[in-house]
Structures are given as structure tokens and as C-alpha cells.
Amino acid sequence: MTLDDSILTMRLRVMRRAQELQSVTLACREAGIWRTVFYRWRKRFERYGADGLHPRRQRARRVRPREIAPHVERLIMGVALAWLT
């Protein structure tokens, strides 16, 4: 069983448990999730069926490299230049 399959199974179990208990709050408390997450899952389940509960793939985001503080950059350059001589 892959990680995606186990996540799908857990989400379906929470949905089923909420129906059995007739309480979203209790089912979410048992599963340790927020109700808003449950309702998001339920909306996807109603729209797409069980396939909607598969975890979504995150696209890689372009992140700008962090800037180095000027004094740190000077220290690095000083060490690099001293190493060359």
C-alpha cells in the first residue's frame, strides 16, 4: 500500500465514522483533525467521489534565494580572498 492509498483510506474512515456517529465534531476529535479540514474533504468527496480524497500534488514553487547580510558577505569575501593569497 502506498502512502497515497493509506491517506485515502484514513480520510474515507473519518467520513464513514462521522456518518456512524452522526457527529462531525466527535469523528474529527477521534481522528485528531480540524472540522474545517473534514468539510473540505467532504466537499471534494461530494464533487469527485472517493477519487477526490487522494492527496493533491504540490507543484514546486520558485523561491528567491535569501539575501546574505552585507557584513556577512564581506566576511566571506575576506576569507575567500585571504585563502587565495
N, CA, C and O atoms as a CHARMM CRD file, in Angstrom:
* protein
*
  340
    1    1 MET  N      0.84200  -1.17100   0.00000 PROA 1      0.00000
    2    1 MET  CA     0.00000   0.00000   0.00000 PROA 1      0.00000
    3    1 MET  C      0.89300   1.24200   0.00000 PROA 1      0.00000
    4    1 MET  O      1.82000   1.35600   0.80200 PROA 1      0.00000
    5    2 THR  N      0.60300   2.15300  -0.89800 PROA 2      0.00000
    6    2 THR  CA     1.38800   3.37200  -0.98500 PROA 2      0.00000
    7    2 THR  C      0.90900   4.38700   0.05000 PROA 2      0.00000
    8    2 THR  O     -0.13700   4.21000   0.67300 PROA 2      0.00000
    9    3 LEU  N      1.68200   5.44000   0.22200 PROA 3      0.00000
   10    3 LEU  CA     1.30700   6.49800   1.15500 PROA 3      0.00000
   11    3 LEU  C     -0.00200   7.14700   0.72300 PROA 3      0.00000
   12    3 LEU  O     -0.85500   7.43500   1.56300 PROA 3      0.00000
   13    4 ASP  N     -0.16900   7.37900  -0.57200 PROA 4      0.00000
   14    4 ASP  CA    -1.41200   7.97200  -1.07500 PROA 4      0.00000
   15    4 ASP  C     -2.61400   7.09400  -0.74800 PROA 4      0.00000
   16    4 ASP  O     -3.67400   7.59900  -0.38000 PROA 4      0.00000
   17    5 ASP  N     -2.45100   5.79000  -0.88200 PROA 5      0.00000
   18    5 ASP  CA    -3.54300   4.86500  -0.57800 PROA 5      0.00000
   19    5 ASP  C     -3.88900   4.87900   0.90500 PROA 5      0.00000
   20    5 ASP  O     -5.06400   4.83800   1.26800 PROA 5      0.00000
   21    6 SER  N     -2.88200   4.93500   1.75900 PROA 6      0.00000
   22    6 SER  CA    -3.16300   4.94900   3.19400 PROA 6      0.00000
   23    6 SER  C     -3.82500   6.25800   3.62000 PROA 6      0.00000
   24    6 SER  O     -4.66500   6.26300   4.52100 PROA 6      0.00000
   25    7 ILE  N     -3.45200   7.36600   2.97800 PROA 7      0.00000
   26    7 ILE  CA    -4.10700   8.64900   3.27700 PROA 7      0.00000
   27    7 ILE  C     -5.56000   8.60100   2.83000 PROA 7      0.00000
   28    7 ILE  O     -6.45000   9.05600   3.54900 PROA 7      0.00000
   29    8 LEU  N     -5.80200   8.05000   1.64200 PROA 8      0.00000
   30    8 LEU  CA    -7.16400   7.90800   1.14300 PROA 8      0.00000
   31    8 LEU  C     -7.99900   7.05500   2.08400 PROA 8      0.00000
   32    8 LEU  O     -9.13800   7.40500   2.39300 PROA 8      0.00000
   33    9 THR  N     -7.44400   5.94100   2.54000 PROA 9      0.00000
   34    9 THR  CA    -8.15500   5.04700   3.45500 PROA 9      0.00000
   35    9 THR  C     -8.49900   5.75000   4.76100 PROA 9      0.00000
   36    9 THR  O     -9.60600   5.59600   5.27600 PROA 9      0.00000
   37   10 MET  N     -7.56100   6.51800   5.29700 PROA 10     0.00000
   38   10 MET  CA    -7.80700   7.23900   6.54400 PROA 10     0.00000
   39   10 MET  C     -8.91600   8.27100   6.35900 PROA 10     0.00000
   40   10 MET  O     -9.78100   8.41300   7.22300 PROA 10     0.00000
   41   11 ARG  N     -8.89500   8.98000   5.25800 PROA 11     0.00000
   42   11 ARG  CA    -9.91200  10.00100   5.01000 PROA 11     0.00000
   43   11 ARG  C    -11.28700   9.37800   4.84700 PROA 11     0.00000
   44   11 ARG  O    -12.27700   9.90500   5.35400 PROA 11     0.00000
   45   12 LEU  N    -11.35000   8.25300   4.13800 PROA 12     0.00000
   46   12 LEU  CA   -12.62800   7.55400   3.99300 PROA 12     0.00000
   47   12 LEU  C    -13.12900   7.04000   5.33900 PROA 12     0.00000
   48   12 LEU  O    -14.32800   7.07000   5.61400 PROA 12     0.00000
   49   13 ARG  N    -12.20200   6.56600   6.17800 PROA 13     0.00000
   50   13 ARG  CA   -12.57100   6.07500   7.50100 PROA 13     0.00000
   51   13 ARG  C    -13.17700   7.20000   8.34800 PROA 13     0.00000
   52   13 ARG  O    -14.16100   6.98500   9.05500 PROA 13     0.00000
   53   14 VAL  N    -12.59300   8.38400   8.27400 PROA 14     0.00000
   54   14 VAL  CA   -13.11900   9.52400   9.03300 PROA 14     0.00000
   55   14 VAL  C    -14.50900   9.89700   8.52400 PROA 14     0.00000
   56   14 VAL  O    -15.39900  10.19500   9.32000 PROA 14     0.00000
   57   15 MET  N    -14.70100   9.88300   7.21100 PROA 15     0.00000
   58   15 MET  CA   -16.01100  10.20000   6.63900 PROA 15     0.00000
   59   15 MET  C    -17.06200   9.18600   7.10200 PROA 15     0.00000
   60   15 MET  O    -18.17700   9.55400   7.47400 PROA 15     0.00000
   61   16 ARG  N    -16.69000   7.91300   7.07100 PROA 16     0.00000
   62   16 ARG  CA   -17.60200   6.85700   7.49400 PROA 16     0.00000
   63   16 ARG  C    -17.91900   6.96800   8.97900 PROA 16     0.00000
   64   16 ARG  O    -19.06000   6.77300   9.39700 PROA 16     0.00000
   65   17 ARG  N    -16.89500   7.28400   9.77400 PROA 17     0.00000
   66   17 ARG  CA   -17.08500   7.39500  11.22700 PROA 17     0.00000
   67   17 ARG  C    -18.01000   8.55900  11.57200 PROA 17     0.00000
   68   17 ARG  O    -18.81600   8.45200  12.49700 PROA 17     0.00000
   69   18 ALA  N    -17.90600   9.65500  10.85200 PROA 18     0.00000
   70   18 ALA  CA   -18.78800  10.80100  11.08600 PROA 18     0.00000
   71   18 ALA  C    -20.23600  10.42400  10.78600 PROA 18     0.00000
   72   18 ALA  O    -21.16000  10.86200  11.47200 PROA 18     0.00000
   73   19 GLN  N    -20.41800   9.61000   9.75900 PROA 19     0.00000
   74   19 GLN  CA   -21.76900   9.16900   9.42700 PROA 19     0.00000
   75   19 GLN  C    -22.30500   8.21200  10.49700 PROA 19     0.00000
   76   19 GLN  O    -23.47600   8.28800  10.86800 PROA 19     0.00000
   77   20 GLU  N    -21.44900   7.31400  10.99200 PROA 20     0.00000
   78   20 GLU  CA   -21.87700   6.37700  12.03900 PROA 20     0.00000
   79   20 GLU  C    -22.25900   7.11200  13.31900 PROA 20     0.00000
   80   20 GLU  O    -23.29900   6.83300  13.91600 PROA 20     0.00000
   81   21 LEU  N    -21.41600   8.04700  13.73400 PROA 21     0.00000
   82   21 LEU  CA   -21.66900   8.78100  14.97300 PROA 21     0.00000
   83   21 LEU  C    -22.71300   9.87200  14.80900 PROA 21     0.00000
   84   21 LEU  O    -23.25500  10.37200  15.79400 PROA 21     0.00000
   85   22 GLN  N    -22.98800  10.23400  13.58500 PROA 22     0.00000
   86   22 GLN  CA   -23.85400  11.36800  13.26400 PROA 22     0.00000
   87   22 GLN  C    -23.35300  12.63500  13.93700 PROA 22     0.00000
   88   22 GLN  O    -24.12600  13.48700  14.37500 PROA 22     0.00000
   89   23 SER  N    -22.02100  12.72800  14.00400 PROA 23     0.00000
   90   23 SER  CA   -21.39000  13.89900  14.60600 PROA 23     0.00000
   91   23 SER  C    -20.02300  14.11200  13.97400 PROA 23     0.00000
   92   23 SER  O    -19.10200  13.31500  14.15200 PROA 23     0.00000
   93   24 VAL  N    -19.91900  15.18900  13.24600 PROA 24     0.00000
   94   24 VAL  CA   -18.63900  15.53100  12.63800 PROA 24     0.00000
   95   24 VAL  C    -17.62700  15.88500  13.72000 PROA 24     0.00000
   96   24 VAL  O    -16.45500  15.52200  13.62100 PROA 24     0.00000
   97   25 THR  N    -18.07200  16.58700  14.74000 PROA 25     0.00000
   98   25 THR  CA   -17.17100  17.01300  15.81100 PROA 25     0.00000
   99   25 THR  C    -16.51000  15.82000  16.48800 PROA 25     0.00000
  100   25 THR  O    -15.29600  15.82400  16.69500 PROA 25     0.00000
  101   26 LEU  N    -17.28700  14.80300  16.83500 PROA 26     0.00000
  102   26 LEU  CA   -16.72400  13.63400  17.51300 PROA 26     0.00000
  103   26 LEU  C    -15.78200  12.85400  16.59700 PROA 26     0.00000
  104   26 LEU  O    -14.72900  12.38900  17.03300 PROA 26     0.00000
  105   27 ALA  N    -16.16400  12.71300  15.33700 PROA 27     0.00000
  106   27 ALA  CA   -15.30600  11.98700  14.39700 PROA 27     0.00000
  107   27 ALA  C    -13.98300  12.71900  14.20600 PROA 27     0.00000
  108   27 ALA  O    -12.92500  12.09300  14.14600 PROA 27     0.00000
  109   28 CYS  N    -14.04300  14.03600  14.11300 PROA 28     0.00000
  110   28 CYS  CA   -12.81800  14.81500  13.94300 PROA 28     0.00000
  111   28 CYS  C    -11.95900  14.75500  15.19800 PROA 28     0.00000
  112   28 CYS  O    -10.73200  14.69300  15.11300 PROA 28     0.00000
  113   29 ARG  N    -12.59100  14.77300  16.34200 PROA 29     0.00000
  114   29 ARG  CA   -11.84400  14.68200  17.59400 PROA 29     0.00000
  115   29 ARG  C    -11.13200  13.33900  17.69000 PROA 29     0.00000
  116   29 ARG  O     -9.97700  13.27900  18.11200 PROA 29     0.00000
  117   30 GLU  N    -11.81500  12.25300  17.30000 PROA 30     0.00000
  118   30 GLU  CA   -11.19000  10.92900  17.31500 PROA 30     0.00000
  119   30 GLU  C    -10.00100  10.86100  16.35100 PROA 30     0.00000
  120   30 GLU  O     -8.97000  10.26500  16.66200 PROA 30     0.00000
  121   31 ALA  N    -10.16100  11.47600  15.18900 PROA 31     0.00000
  122   31 ALA  CA    -9.10700  11.41700  14.16900 PROA 31     0.00000
  123   31 ALA  C     -8.01100  12.43800  14.40400 PROA 31     0.00000
  124   31 ALA  O     -6.92400  12.32700  13.83700 PROA 31     0.00000
  125   32 GLY  N     -8.28900  13.43700  15.24100 PROA 32     0.00000
  126   32 GLY  CA    -7.29900  14.46300  15.51500 PROA 32     0.00000
  127   32 GLY  C     -7.14500  15.46500  14.37600 PROA 32     0.00000
  128   32 GLY  O     -6.04200  15.93600  14.10100 PROA 32     0.00000
  129   33 ILE  N     -8.25300  15.78800  13.71800 PROA 33     0.00000
  130   33 ILE  CA    -8.20600  16.76500  12.62600 PROA 33     0.00000
  131   33 ILE  C     -9.17200  17.90100  12.93000 PROA 33     0.00000
  132   33 ILE  O    -10.04800  17.77000  13.78500 PROA 33     0.00000
  133   34 TRP  N     -9.00900  19.01100  12.22700 PROA 34     0.00000
  134   34 TRP  CA    -9.91400  20.15200  12.36400 PROA 34     0.00000
  135   34 TRP  C    -11.18100  19.88600  11.56300 PROA 34     0.00000
  136   34 TRP  O    -11.15100  19.20300  10.54000 PROA 34     0.00000
  137   35 ARG  N    -12.29200  20.43400  12.04100 PROA 35     0.00000
  138   35 ARG  CA   -13.54900  20.27200  11.30900 PROA 35     0.00000
  139   35 ARG  C    -13.48500  20.92400   9.93300 PROA 35     0.00000
  140   35 ARG  O    -14.07300  20.41800   8.97800 PROA 35     0.00000
  141   36 THR  N    -12.77400  22.04400   9.82800 PROA 36     0.00000
  142   36 THR  CA   -12.66500  22.70100   8.52100 PROA 36     0.00000
  143   36 THR  C    -11.99600  21.78800   7.49900 PROA 36     0.00000
  144   36 THR  O    -12.34500  21.80700   6.31900 PROA 36     0.00000
  145   37 VAL  N    -11.03800  20.99300   7.95400 PROA 37     0.00000
  146   37 VAL  CA   -10.38400  20.02700   7.06600 PROA 37     0.00000
  147   37 VAL  C    -11.39400  18.96400   6.63900 PROA 37     0.00000
  148   37 VAL  O    -11.45100  18.58500   5.47000 PROA 37     0.00000
  149   38 PHE  N    -12.18800  18.48900   7.59800 PROA 38     0.00000
  150   38 PHE  CA   -13.20800  17.48800   7.28900 PROA 38     0.00000
  151   38 PHE  C    -14.17400  18.01600   6.23700 PROA 38     0.00000
  152   38 PHE  O    -14.48500  17.32800   5.26400 PROA 38     0.00000
  153   39 TYR  N    -14.64400  19.23700   6.44000 PROA 39     0.00000
  154   39 TYR  CA   -15.61000  19.79700   5.49600 PROA 39     0.00000
  155   39 TYR  C    -14.99400  20.01000   4.11400 PROA 39     0.00000
  156   39 TYR  O    -15.69000  19.89300   3.10500 PROA 39     0.00000
  157   40 ARG  N    -13.72400  20.31500   4.05800 PROA 40     0.00000
  158   40 ARG  CA   -13.03200  20.42500   2.77200 PROA 40     0.00000
  159   40 ARG  C    -12.99700  19.05600   2.08600 PROA 40     0.00000
  160   40 ARG  O    -13.25000  18.94500   0.88600 PROA 40     0.00000
  161   41 TRP  N    -12.67900  18.01200   2.86900 PROA 41     0.00000
  162   41 TRP  CA   -12.67000  16.65800   2.32100 PROA 41     0.00000
  163   41 TRP  C    -14.06000  16.25900   1.84200 PROA 41     0.00000
  164   41 TRP  O    -14.22400  15.67700   0.77000 PROA 41     0.00000
  165   42 ARG  N    -15.06600  16.58900   2.66900 PROA 42     0.00000
  166   42 ARG  CA   -16.42800  16.19600   2.31500 PROA 42     0.00000
  167   42 ARG  C    -16.88300  16.88200   1.02800 PROA 42     0.00000
  168   42 ARG  O    -17.55600  16.26400   0.20300 PROA 42     0.00000
  169   43 LYS  N    -16.52400  18.14100   0.85200 PROA 43     0.00000
  170   43 LYS  CA   -16.86900  18.86400  -0.36600 PROA 43     0.00000
  171   43 LYS  C    -16.22800  18.19900  -1.58300 PROA 43     0.00000
  172   43 LYS  O    -16.87000  18.03600  -2.62100 PROA 43     0.00000
  173   44 ARG  N    -14.94800  17.81400  -1.44500 PROA 44     0.00000
  174   44 ARG  CA   -14.26900  17.12900  -2.54300 PROA 44     0.00000
  175   44 ARG  C    -14.87000  15.75100  -2.79100 PROA 44     0.00000
  176   44 ARG  O    -14.96000  15.30800  -3.93600 PROA 44     0.00000
  177   45 PHE  N    -15.28500  15.06400  -1.70800 PROA 45     0.00000
  178   45 PHE  CA   -15.90400  13.74400  -1.83400 PROA 45     0.00000
  179   45 PHE  C    -17.24000  13.85200  -2.56700 PROA 45     0.00000
  180   45 PHE  O    -17.53300  13.03100  -3.43700 PROA 45     0.00000
  181   46 GLU  N    -18.04900  14.85000  -2.22800 PROA 46     0.00000
  182   46 GLU  CA   -19.34300  15.02800  -2.87900 PROA 46     0.00000
  183   46 GLU  C    -19.18000  15.39000  -4.34700 PROA 46     0.00000
  184   46 GLU  O    -19.99100  14.99100  -5.18200 PROA 46     0.00000
  185   47 ARG  N    -18.13700  16.14400  -4.66000 PROA 47     0.00000
  186   47 ARG  CA   -17.93600  16.58900  -6.03600 PROA 47     0.00000
  187   47 ARG  C    -17.29300  15.50000  -6.90600 PROA 47     0.00000
  188   47 ARG  O    -17.72200  15.28600  -8.04000 PROA 47     0.00000
  189   48 TYR  N    -16.27100  14.81200  -6.38500 PROA 48     0.00000
  190   48 TYR  CA   -15.48600  13.88700  -7.20400 PROA 48     0.00000
  191   48 TYR  C    -15.56400  12.42500  -6.76800 PROA 48     0.00000
  192   48 TYR  O    -14.99700  11.55900  -7.43400 PROA 48     0.00000
  193   49 GLY  N    -16.24200  12.13800  -5.68600 PROA 49     0.00000
  194   49 GLY  CA   -16.29100  10.77500  -5.17700 PROA 49     0.00000
  195   49 GLY  C    -15.01600  10.46100  -4.39900 PROA 49     0.00000
  196   49 GLY  O    -14.29900  11.36700  -3.97500 PROA 49     0.00000
  197   50 ALA  N    -14.74200   9.17400  -4.21500 PROA 50     0.00000
  198   50 ALA  CA   -13.57800   8.75400  -3.42900 PROA 50     0.00000
  199   50 ALA  C    -12.26800   9.23200  -4.04700 PROA 50     0.00000
  200   50 ALA  O    -11.29600   9.46000  -3.32800 PROA 50     0.00000
  201   51 ASP  N    -12.23100   9.38600  -5.35600 PROA 51     0.00000
  202   51 ASP  CA   -11.00400   9.86100  -6.00600 PROA 51     0.00000
  203   51 ASP  C    -10.64000  11.27500  -5.58900 PROA 51     0.00000
  204   51 ASP  O     -9.47400  11.66300  -5.66500 PROA 51     0.00000
  205   52 GLY  N    -11.61600  12.04600  -5.15100 PROA 52     0.00000
  206   52 GLY  CA   -11.34500  13.40800  -4.71200 PROA 52     0.00000
  207   52 GLY  C    -10.60700  13.48100  -3.39500 PROA 52     0.00000
  208   52 GLY  O    -10.09200  14.53800  -3.02900 PROA 52     0.00000
  209   53 LEU  N    -10.54700  12.37000  -2.67600 PROA 53     0.00000
  210   53 LEU  CA    -9.87900  12.36400  -1.37200 PROA 53     0.00000
  211   53 LEU  C     -8.40100  12.00300  -1.45500 PROA 53     0.00000
  212   53 LEU  O     -7.70400  12.01300  -0.44000 PROA 53     0.00000
  213   54 HSD  N     -7.91900  11.68700  -2.64900 PROA 54     0.00000
  214   54 HSD  CA    -6.48200  11.45500  -2.79700 PROA 54     0.00000
  215   54 HSD  C     -5.74200  12.74900  -2.48400 PROA 54     0.00000
  216   54 HSD  O     -6.23700  13.83200  -2.79900 PROA 54     0.00000
  217   55 PRO  N     -4.57200  12.65800  -1.87300 PROA 55     0.00000
  218   55 PRO  CA    -3.82100  13.88500  -1.60000 PROA 55     0.00000
  219   55 PRO  C     -3.43800  14.58700  -2.89400 PROA 55     0.00000
  220   55 PRO  O     -3.09800  13.95200  -3.89300 PROA 55     0.00000
  221   56 ARG  N     -3.50100  15.89500  -2.84900 PROA 56     0.00000
  222   56 ARG  CA    -3.14900  16.67800  -4.03100 PROA 56     0.00000
  223   56 ARG  C     -1.64500  16.79700  -4.14400 PROA 56     0.00000
  224   56 ARG  O     -0.93200  16.85500  -3.14200 PROA 56     0.00000
  225   57 ARG  N     -1.18500  16.83300  -5.34900 PROA 57     0.00000
  226   57 ARG  CA     0.24400  17.01100  -5.59600 PROA 57     0.00000
  227   57 ARG  C      0.57200  18.48500  -5.50400 PROA 57     0.00000
  228   57 ARG  O     -0.13900  19.32700  -6.05300 PROA 57     0.00000
  229   58 GLN  N      1.63400  18.78500  -4.81900 PROA 58     0.00000
  230   58 GLN  CA     2.09700  20.16600  -4.69800 PROA 58     0.00000
  231   58 GLN  C      3.12900  20.42500  -5.78100 PROA 58     0.00000
  232   58 GLN  O      4.08600  19.66700  -5.94200 PROA 58     0.00000
  233   59 ARG  N      2.92600  21.49100  -6.51100 PROA 59     0.00000
  234   59 ARG  CA     3.91300  21.86100  -7.51500 PROA 59     0.00000
  235   59 ARG  C      5.08000  22.54900  -6.82700 PROA 59     0.00000
  236   59 ARG  O      4.91700  23.23600  -5.81800 PROA 59     0.00000
  237   60 ALA  N      6.24200  22.35000  -7.38900 PROA 60     0.00000
  238   60 ALA  CA     7.42300  23.01900  -6.85300 PROA 60     0.00000
  239   60 ALA  C      7.26300  24.52100  -7.05100 PROA 60     0.00000
  240   60 ALA  O      6.84800  24.97600  -8.11700 PROA 60     0.00000
  241   61 ARG  N      7.58800  25.26100  -6.04400 PROA 61     0.00000
  242   61 ARG  CA     7.47400  26.70500  -6.11700 PROA 61     0.00000
  243   61 ARG  C      8.85000  27.31100  -6.29500 PROA 61     0.00000
  244   61 ARG  O      9.83800  26.84100  -5.73100 PROA 61     0.00000
  245   62 ARG  N      8.89200  28.35300  -7.08300 PROA 62     0.00000
  246   62 ARG  CA    10.15400  29.05200  -7.23500 PROA 62     0.00000
  247   62 ARG  C     10.34800  29.95300  -6.02700 PROA 62     0.00000
  248   62 ARG  O      9.48900  30.76900  -5.69500 PROA 62     0.00000
  249   63 VAL  N     11.45800  29.79400  -5.39700 PROA 63     0.00000
  250   63 VAL  CA    11.75300  30.57700  -4.21000 PROA 63     0.00000
  251   63 VAL  C     12.99800  31.40600  -4.47400 PROA 63     0.00000
  252   63 VAL  O     14.01300  30.89600  -4.94600 PROA 63     0.00000
  253   64 ARG  N     12.90500  32.66900  -4.16800 PROA 64     0.00000
  254   64 ARG  CA    14.07600  33.52000  -4.33000 PROA 64     0.00000
  255   64 ARG  C     15.09900  33.15200  -3.26400 PROA 64     0.00000
  256   64 ARG  O     14.74400  32.92100  -2.10800 PROA 64     0.00000
  257   65 PRO  N     16.35300  33.09700  -3.64900 PROA 65     0.00000
  258   65 PRO  CA    17.36500  32.80200  -2.62600 PROA 65     0.00000
  259   65 PRO  C     17.42300  33.92400  -1.60200 PROA 65     0.00000
  260   65 PRO  O     17.22900  35.09500  -1.92700 PROA 65     0.00000
  261   66 ARG  N     17.68800  33.55100  -0.38300 PROA 66     0.00000
  262   66 ARG  CA    17.78200  34.55000   0.67600 PROA 66     0.00000
  263   66 ARG  C     19.00700  35.42300   0.47400 PROA 66     0.00000
  264   66 ARG  O     20.05600  34.96400   0.02100 PROA 66     0.00000
  265   67 GLU  N     18.85100  36.66700   0.81400 PROA 67     0.00000
  266   67 GLU  CA    19.97800  37.58000   0.71000 PROA 67     0.00000
  267   67 GLU  C     20.86100  37.43900   1.93900 PROA 67     0.00000
  268   67 GLU  O     20.37600  37.24000   3.05300 PROA 67     0.00000
  269   68 ILE  N     22.15300  37.54400   1.71800 PROA 68     0.00000
  270   68 ILE  CA    23.10700  37.49400   2.82000 PROA 68     0.00000
  271   68 ILE  C     23.30700  38.92200   3.30900 PROA 68     0.00000
  272   68 ILE  O     23.39200  39.86000   2.51600 PROA 68     0.00000
  273   69 ALA  N     23.38000  39.06800   4.60300 PROA 69     0.00000
  274   69 ALA  CA    23.61200  40.38800   5.16800 PROA 69     0.00000
  275   69 ALA  C     24.95600  40.91500   4.65800 PROA 69     0.00000
  276   69 ALA  O     25.89900  40.14200   4.49200 PROA 69     0.00000
  277   70 PRO  N     25.04900  42.22400   4.40700 PROA 70     0.00000
  278   70 PRO  CA    26.28600  42.78700   3.83900 PROA 70     0.00000
  279   70 PRO  C     27.53700  42.49500   4.66900 PROA 70     0.00000
  280   70 PRO  O     28.59900  42.22400   4.10800 PROA 70     0.00000
  281   71 HSD  N     27.42200  42.54800   6.00200 PROA 71     0.00000
  282   71 HSD  CA    28.61500  42.29900   6.81200 PROA 71     0.00000
  283   71 HSD  C     29.05600  40.83600   6.72200 PROA 71     0.00000
  284   71 HSD  O     30.25000  40.54400   6.79300 PROA 71     0.00000
  285   72 VAL  N     28.10400  39.92200   6.56600 PROA 72     0.00000
  286   72 VAL  CA    28.44700  38.50700   6.41400 PROA 72     0.00000
  287   72 VAL  C     29.09600  38.28400   5.04700 PROA 72     0.00000
  288   72 VAL  O     30.05500  37.52100   4.92600 PROA 72     0.00000
  289   73 GLU  N     28.57200  38.94700   4.03300 PROA 73     0.00000
  290   73 GLU  CA    29.15200  38.81900   2.69900 PROA 73     0.00000
  291   73 GLU  C     30.59400  39.32400   2.67700 PROA 73     0.00000
  292   73 GLU  O     31.45500  38.71100   2.04400 PROA 73     0.00000
  293   74 ARG  N     30.86400  40.44500   3.36900 PROA 74     0.00000
  294   74 ARG  CA    32.23000  40.97000   3.43600 PROA 74     0.00000
  295   74 ARG  C     33.15200  39.99300   4.13700 PROA 74     0.00000
  296   74 ARG  O     34.29300  39.80500   3.71300 PROA 74     0.00000
  297   75 LEU  N     32.67000  39.36000   5.21500 PROA 75     0.00000
  298   75 LEU  CA    33.49100  38.37600   5.91800 PROA 75     0.00000
  299   75 LEU  C     33.82800  37.18900   5.00900 PROA 75     0.00000
  300   75 LEU  O     34.96900  36.72800   4.97300 PROA 75     0.00000
  301   76 ILE  N     32.83400  36.70800   4.28700 PROA 76     0.00000
  302   76 ILE  CA    33.05300  35.57200   3.39000 PROA 76     0.00000
  303   76 ILE  C     34.05700  35.94200   2.30000 PROA 76     0.00000
  304   76 ILE  O     34.97500  35.18000   1.99700 PROA 76     0.00000
  305   77 MET  N     33.86500  37.12300   1.72100 PROA 77     0.00000
  306   77 MET  CA    34.80000  37.57000   0.66900 PROA 77     0.00000
  307   77 MET  C     36.19700  37.74500   1.21100 PROA 77     0.00000
  308   77 MET  O     37.16900  37.41200   0.53300 PROA 77     0.00000
  309   78 GLY  N     36.32100  38.27000   2.44000 PROA 78     0.00000
  310   78 GLY  CA    37.63500  38.44900   3.05100 PROA 78     0.00000
  311   78 GLY  C     38.34200  37.12200   3.25800 PROA 78     0.00000
  312   78 GLY  O     39.53400  36.99900   2.97900 PROA 78     0.00000
  313   79 VAL  N     37.61100  36.13200   3.74600 PROA 79     0.00000
  314   79 VAL  CA    38.19500  34.81500   3.96900 PROA 79     0.00000
  315   79 VAL  C     38.58200  34.17500   2.64000 PROA 79     0.00000
  316   79 VAL  O     39.64600  33.56700   2.52500 PROA 79     0.00000
  317   80 ALA  N     37.70900  34.31300   1.62600 PROA 80     0.00000
  318   80 ALA  CA    37.98600  33.72900   0.32000 PROA 80     0.00000
  319   80 ALA  C     39.22800  34.36200  -0.30400 PROA 80     0.00000
  320   80 ALA  O     40.07900  33.65900  -0.85000 PROA 80     0.00000
  321   81 LEU  N     39.33000  35.68100  -0.22400 PROA 81     0.00000
  322   81 LEU  CA    40.48300  36.36700  -0.80100 PROA 81     0.00000
  323   81 LEU  C     41.77700  36.05800  -0.02800 PROA 81     0.00000
  324   81 LEU  O     42.85000  35.94600  -0.62100 PROA 81     0.00000
  325   82 ALA  N     41.66100  35.92400   1.28400 PROA 82     0.00000
  326   82 ALA  CA    42.83000  35.59000   2.08600 PROA 82     0.00000
  327   82 ALA  C     43.29900  34.16800   1.77500 PROA 82     0.00000
  328   82 ALA  O     44.49800  33.89200   1.81700 PROA 82     0.00000
  329   83 TRP  N     42.40300  33.29900   1.47700 PROA 83     0.00000
  330   83 TRP  CA    42.71800  31.90500   1.18200 PROA 83     0.00000
  331   83 TRP  C     43.47000  31.79700  -0.14200 PROA 83     0.00000
  332   83 TRP  O     44.32900  30.93000  -0.30500 PROA 83     0.00000
  333   84 LEU  N     43.14200  32.68400  -1.08900 PROA 84     0.00000
  334   84 LEU  CA    43.77800  32.65000  -2.41000 PROA 84     0.00000
  335   84 LEU  C     45.23100  33.13800  -2.35800 PROA 84     0.00000
  336   84 LEU  O     46.05100  32.68800  -3.15900 PROA 84     0.00000
  337   85 THR  N     45.56000  34.02500  -1.45500 PROA 85     0.00000
  338   85 THR  CA    46.91100  34.58600  -1.43500 PROA 85     0.00000
  339   85 THR  C     47.84400  33.79200  -0.57500 PROA 85     0.00000
  340   85 THR  O     49.02000  34.13800  -0.45600 PROA 85     0.00000
